[in-house]
Amino acid sequence: MKSLAVAFKAKQYVNREPELIARVVAGDRLAARELYDAQAPRVFRLAFRLTGDEDLAREMTQETFVRAFAQLDRFRGESALSTWLHRVTLSVVSNAMRKVNRFRARETDLDEALTISAPAREADPDLKDSLQRAIDELPEIYRTTLVMHDVEGYTHEEIANVLGVAEGTCKSRLSVARATLREKLSPFAKEWMT
Amino acid sequence: MTNNDEHTPELAPAVRDAVRDYNTPPEMKPADLDAMWTAIEARSFRSDIGGRVTDRDSAVRDLTRRWFAPRTMLQIAATLVIGVAIGRYAIPAPNALPATSVSRRMMLDTLALPEPYYSTTTRYFGQAAALLVALPAEARAGRADSRLTGRAHDLLLTTRLLLDSPAADDARIRGLLEDLELVFAQVARLQSGAPQGNSELELIRQAMDQRDVLPRLRSAVVDISAGDE
């Protein structure tokens, strides 16, 4: 029954979405809150999947909606609002992560300089950690495609719309991402690939 | 998961399952959503259309910050009892005519509204005062019911219409309408029966008191009536 109620609510929202967008453009905060309530959980999920950091994901969710509300009058309805919002999310995450990664790289350099005399002790790499690291290390375009498709369950069509690329490009990126994972996880092949 | 194309070889089932656990997001609670919304709301809605910043929007934003600054809450609480008492019992008495007359004379030329706006504004102020007078009792009872939020929403829409009408040409009326817009916006988005809604209701009531909204509202009603004479 609960899922029926959720589905009914979602349908009601979809029917009202154009009206809500028009009201937000006219400055109606209540309509904006309604749009936000409907879309924020998925935006947050995507931001968290891509950043792995709750605080960052929150900041990026906020930034996404601030940008989206500021630009909503330019939304022409050519794609679903969620597609458009996720495009904004990816842009926000991408910009922010570039800064975060530069900062982390500097921190790592500093840590390495401080511990240069200590011999590195290789711990037994946990398989799950290895997978996590392998995904983290994927170039952004492949990681985004893999996360959206294999982790969050977007279709190729949805990803192509969000990223503004052809579906074929999207499939090819996914293929490269999976191949890279396979290669990086090959030491665990017996355990994982069965 | 949609892995339906032969050009994209699947991952091994165990890996595929493990991939789904990549950066598993925490569950979003309503309080988390509210907290994020507060930040978004503060940064957005500084424009009437499309994100353009206006003086009015900046003022409203500043006002919100000032109103809900935690350090002012204790001061407000201290003045609250006196404020509410004055607000409730200072009904204009027949023998208070001298002060009212001065006030009326001063306002005659500035608050004389054109007829279509006069009746709308007068009716609106009456309804606004009724809701705001009821607010302390609702807050004391810990009640933020849908009737209250529904009325606030209706009044919010009227406030915005009035802000864009000649009724808001007068600086005092405009200032009052902007304050009322904030109050109604806050009340309208309260969740019925939610505990945080009750504490928010109390904050709204305190902020309203700090800004002398109710006395200014009463004064505006008197002044508009005088302008019509």
Interface residues (C-beta under 8 A of the other chain):
Chain A: V25 A26 G27 R29 L30 A32 R33 Y36 D37 A40 P41 F44 R45 F48 R49 L50 T51 G52 E54 A57 R58 T61 Q62 F65 V66 F69 A70 Q71 L72 D73 R74 L127 K128 L131 Q132 I135 L146 V147 H149 D150 V151 G153 Y154 T155 H156 K171 S172 L174 S175 R178 A179 L181 R182 L185 E191 W192 M193 T194
Chain B: M1 T2 N3 D5 H7 T8 P9 E10 L11 A12 A14 V15 R16 A18 V19 R20 D21 Y22 N23 P25 P26 M28 D32 L33 M36 W37 A39 I40 E41 R43 S44 F45 S47 D48 I49 G50 G51 H153 L156 R160 A185 A188 R189
